[in-house]
Amino acid sequence: MIVSHANELPLEKCPALVLNADYRPLSYYPLSLWCWQDVVRDVFLDRVNIVSEYDREIRSPSFSMKLPSVISLKTFVKPSENPNFTRFNVFLRDKFSCLYCGDKKNLTFDHLIPKSKGGITSWENVATACTGCNVKKGNRLSSECGMYPKIKPFKPTDEQLHKNGRNFPPNFLHQSWLDYLYWDVRLEP
């Protein structure tokens, strides 16, 4: 849902999109968002630039300001080259679908070489699998059961995970964020 006006929303539903100093989001999935309190604090500490604002105003007895909707860091944060090996990042690498049948429900992960046969938990040996395929494959090698992943598991870069994350937009997108998201979208003449 794209929201253009946040006047009616509670403050807790008015996060700010956080951009790096190069005006790209710190992350796409999860989208780099800060709560309004952290944004206001960092505006006062002069750590961020206000890029865009909500129509909503916040006030104290002696001060008022429009609530920022997009901010950029004043100092560039170098993106990590090697993402952490986590269950979430494995699912993101595999686009939240079973690499055996393509199902998107009841996801878990499968060791291509089972741990009982010397397999390790690593990017190259773990694939996203639905519960049904994981049970069907069981404690066997792919060659023993005829089940092969559609894509060979690999160690992704942070950029590859960000690219995959663009395919899963959050439920809430403010209109002011759209110019800074999805940089690879073709512009209309």
N, C-alpha and C positions, 0 to 999 in steps of 0.2 A: 504494500500500500504506500503510495507516494502522498505525502502530506505537504501542503503548501502553506498552511497557516497553523501556528501552534498556540494561538491565543486561548483556546479552550482546553488544551492539554495541561495536566498537572506538571509542575516543574520536574518531577522525577522522570517524566516522559519527554524531556527536552535535552537529550544529550548533544554533545558537540562532536562532529567528525574531526579527528586529529590527523593532520597532515605532517609529514616530515618537512624539513626546511626546503626540500625540492618540490613541495606541493603534491606529493603522492601520499596516499594513505599509508600509515605505518603497517597496517595489515588489512587484508580484505576479508579473511575468514578466520577468526571472527573479525568483524569490522572494527577498526580502531575508534572507539567511542569513549568519551569521558563524561561523567556526570556533571551537572551544571555547577556544583560546589567546587569541584577540582578545577574546572575551567576558570571560574571567577577568581579563585585563589591564585592561579598561575598568571592571570592577566595582571593582578595587582603586584605579583612578584616579578613582572616583566620577563617571563620565560617564554611567552607565546605572542603571536600576532593574531589579531582578530581579522578573519578573512570575510566572514559573512555573519549576519545576525538574524535571530528570530524577530518577529514583530513584537514579541513579548518583552516586557520591561520588568526588571527587578529593582526593588527600592529598599532603602534603609532611611532612617530619619534625616540623614544628611547627604545621601547619595542616591543616584539612580543611573542605570545603564541598561541598554538593550542586551538581552541574553545572547551570547555568541552561539552560532550554529555550526560554524566551521572555524577552526583555528589551525595555525601552523607553528611548529616549533621553531625557535630562533636558532637552535643549534642542531645541526644535522646528526641523526642517529644512523650509524652504518648498519644496514640490514645484515642479519646473520646469514652466513653462507651455508651453514649446515643446520637444518632444522632438527629439533629434538625428536627422538624416536618415541612417539606416544601413540596410543590407540587412536586418538582423534586424528593425528597427522597421517596415520596409515589409511584411515577411512577417507580422509581428504585426498590423499594421493590417488586412491582408487575410486574417487568420485562417488563415495557413499553407495557403492553397489558391489554385489558379489562378483568376484572375478571368474567364477565358474558358470553361473546361470544368469547373472545380471539383476537378480532380485535386489530390492532396496529395503527390505524389512528384516528384522531380527538379525542384524549384522553382528558378527564376531570376527575373530581372525584365525587363520589356519596356517600351520607351519608346513611348508612344502615338503621339507625333510622333517618328519616328526622328531620331537625332542628325544623320544625313546630310541631313535635310530641315530642320534648324534647331531640332530639339527639344532641350530641356535636361534635365538630370537633376535633377528636383524632385519633391516630393510629388504635385503635380497631373499630372505627365506620366509617372510610373512606376507600373506595375501588376505584381503578382506573376503570373507565368506559368509553366506547366510547360514543359519543354524542347520537347515536341511542338508546343504552340501557338505558342511563340516562333519556332520554325523555320518553321511554317506561315504565320504572319503576316509573317515576314521583315522586309524593309526597306520596308514599305508602311504607309500610313495605314489606319485601321480602315475608312474608307469605300471604299478600294480593294480590300480583301480580304473585306469583310463580317464581320469579327470585331470585336465590340464587348465591352468588359468589362461584366460583370453589374452592377458598382458603379463609378461614376465615381471615380477616384482623388482623394483629398483630403488636406489637411494635418491630421493628427489632433492632438488635445490629449493631454497626458500621461494625463489621466483616461480617455480613450477607449482608450489602449493598456493601461492597468491593467485596465479592464473586459474587454478581449479576453484579457488574460493570465490572468484567472480561469478561462477555459475550458480552460486547459492546466496542470492541477496537476502538481507534480513527482512523481517516482516514490516519494519518501519524505515522508510527513507524520506528524509526531508528534501524538499525541492532544491534547497541551496546546496545539497551535497552532490547532486547529479553531475555538475561540471568537473568534479574531482574524482569520480568513480568511473570505472570502465573506460579507461583511456584508449583502449583498442577498438572502441566502437567507431564505425565510419561516420564522419560528419556529413550532414546534408548541406548542399550548396546554397 
